[in-house]
Amino acid sequence: MQNTQGIVKRPIITEKATMASETMNRFTFEVIQSANKIEIKNAIERMYGVQVTKVRTANFGGGKASTKYTNRGIVQEKARKWKKAIVSVAEGETIDLFNNY
């Protein structure tokens, strides 16, 4: 079991994530790669004091290497690996991501 503070890295605030939070009560976070759904659920419930009903996760990055042609030769680098968690909150509850402090 991980430390609660270390599991959630940051909230993801994009147009799509903001629309999902306003209409469907779903909030999106970047989490550490090794976290599972139960740990994510417990961390969000402790951090924000809400009841989480569902957690969806997706892994991104680390795929095909991009090639850059530089003056030092050909450089290949992979995309950064990261994990996204989409958390559904119980009806009537919300997370205020902008006034978190």
Contacts in CASP RR format, 6 or more apart in sequence:
PFRMAT RR
TARGET T0000
AUTHOR 0000-0000-0000
METHOD contacts of the structure
MODEL  1
MQNTQGIVKRPIITEKATMASETMNRFTFEVIQSANKIEIKNAIERMYGV
QVTKVRTANFGGGKASTKYTNRGIVQEKARKWKKAIVSVAEGETIDLFNN
Y
1 39 0 8 1.000
2 32 0 8 1.000
2 34 0 8 1.000
2 35 0 8 1.000
2 39 0 8 1.000
2 43 0 8 1.000
4 42 0 8 1.000
4 43 0 8 1.000
4 46 0 8 1.000
4 47 0 8 1.000
5 43 0 8 1.000
5 47 0 8 1.000
6 32 0 8 1.000
6 43 0 8 1.000
7 31 0 8 1.000
7 32 0 8 1.000
7 35 0 8 1.000
7 39 0 8 1.000
7 40 0 8 1.000
7 43 0 8 1.000
8 29 0 8 1.000
8 30 0 8 1.000
8 31 0 8 1.000
8 40 0 8 1.000
8 43 0 8 1.000
8 44 0 8 1.000
8 47 0 8 1.000
8 85 0 8 1.000
9 29 0 8 1.000
9 30 0 8 1.000
9 31 0 8 1.000
9 32 0 8 1.000
10 29 0 8 1.000
10 30 0 8 1.000
11 27 0 8 1.000
11 28 0 8 1.000
11 29 0 8 1.000
11 30 0 8 1.000
11 97 0 8 1.000
12 28 0 8 1.000
12 29 0 8 1.000
12 30 0 8 1.000
12 84 0 8 1.000
13 97 0 8 1.000
14 28 0 8 1.000
17 27 0 8 1.000
17 28 0 8 1.000
20 26 0 8 1.000
20 27 0 8 1.000
20 28 0 8 1.000
20 86 0 8 1.000
21 27 0 8 1.000
21 28 0 8 1.000
21 94 0 8 1.000
21 95 0 8 1.000
21 97 0 8 1.000
24 88 0 8 1.000
25 88 0 8 1.000
25 89 0 8 1.000
25 90 0 8 1.000
25 91 0 8 1.000
25 92 0 8 1.000
25 93 0 8 1.000
25 94 0 8 1.000
26 86 0 8 1.000
26 87 0 8 1.000
26 88 0 8 1.000
26 89 0 8 1.000
27 44 0 8 1.000
27 86 0 8 1.000
27 87 0 8 1.000
27 89 0 8 1.000
27 95 0 8 1.000
27 97 0 8 1.000
28 84 0 8 1.000
28 85 0 8 1.000
28 86 0 8 1.000
28 87 0 8 1.000
29 40 0 8 1.000
29 44 0 8 1.000
29 84 0 8 1.000
29 85 0 8 1.000
29 87 0 8 1.000
30 82 0 8 1.000
30 83 0 8 1.000
30 84 0 8 1.000
30 85 0 8 1.000
31 40 0 8 1.000
31 43 0 8 1.000
31 57 0 8 1.000
31 83 0 8 1.000
31 84 0 8 1.000
31 85 0 8 1.000
32 83 0 8 1.000
33 59 0 8 1.000
33 81 0 8 1.000
33 82 0 8 1.000
33 83 0 8 1.000
35 43 0 8 1.000
35 83 0 8 1.000
35 85 0 8 1.000
37 55 0 8 1.000
37 57 0 8 1.000
37 85 0 8 1.000
40 55 0 8 1.000
40 57 0 8 1.000
40 85 0 8 1.000
40 87 0 8 1.000
41 52 0 8 1.000
41 55 0 8 1.000
41 87 0 8 1.000
44 50 0 8 1.000
44 52 0 8 1.000
44 55 0 8 1.000
44 87 0 8 1.000
44 95 0 8 1.000
45 51 0 8 1.000
45 52 0 8 1.000
48 95 0 8 1.000
50 89 0 8 1.000
50 90 0 8 1.000
50 93 0 8 1.000
50 94 0 8 1.000
50 95 0 8 1.000
51 89 0 8 1.000
51 90 0 8 1.000
51 93 0 8 1.000
52 87 0 8 1.000
52 88 0 8 1.000
52 89 0 8 1.000
52 90 0 8 1.000
53 88 0 8 1.000
53 89 0 8 1.000
53 90 0 8 1.000
54 87 0 8 1.000
54 88 0 8 1.000
55 85 0 8 1.000
55 86 0 8 1.000
55 87 0 8 1.000
55 88 0 8 1.000
56 85 0 8 1.000
56 86 0 8 1.000
56 87 0 8 1.000
56 88 0 8 1.000
57 83 0 8 1.000
57 84 0 8 1.000
57 85 0 8 1.000
57 86 0 8 1.000
58 83 0 8 1.000
58 84 0 8 1.000
58 86 0 8 1.000
59 81 0 8 1.000
59 82 0 8 1.000
59 83 0 8 1.000
59 84 0 8 1.000
60 79 0 8 1.000
60 81 0 8 1.000
60 82 0 8 1.000
60 83 0 8 1.000
60 84 0 8 1.000
61 78 0 8 1.000
61 79 0 8 1.000
61 80 0 8 1.000
61 81 0 8 1.000
61 82 0 8 1.000
62 78 0 8 1.000
62 79 0 8 1.000
62 80 0 8 1.000
62 81 0 8 1.000
63 78 0 8 1.000
63 79 0 8 1.000
64 78 0 8 1.000
65 76 0 8 1.000
65 77 0 8 1.000
65 78 0 8 1.000
66 76 0 8 1.000
66 77 0 8 1.000
66 78 0 8 1.000
66 79 0 8 1.000
67 74 0 8 1.000
67 75 0 8 1.000
67 76 0 8 1.000
68 74 0 8 1.000
68 75 0 8 1.000
68 76 0 8 1.000
68 77 0 8 1.000
69 75 0 8 1.000
89 95 0 8 1.000
END
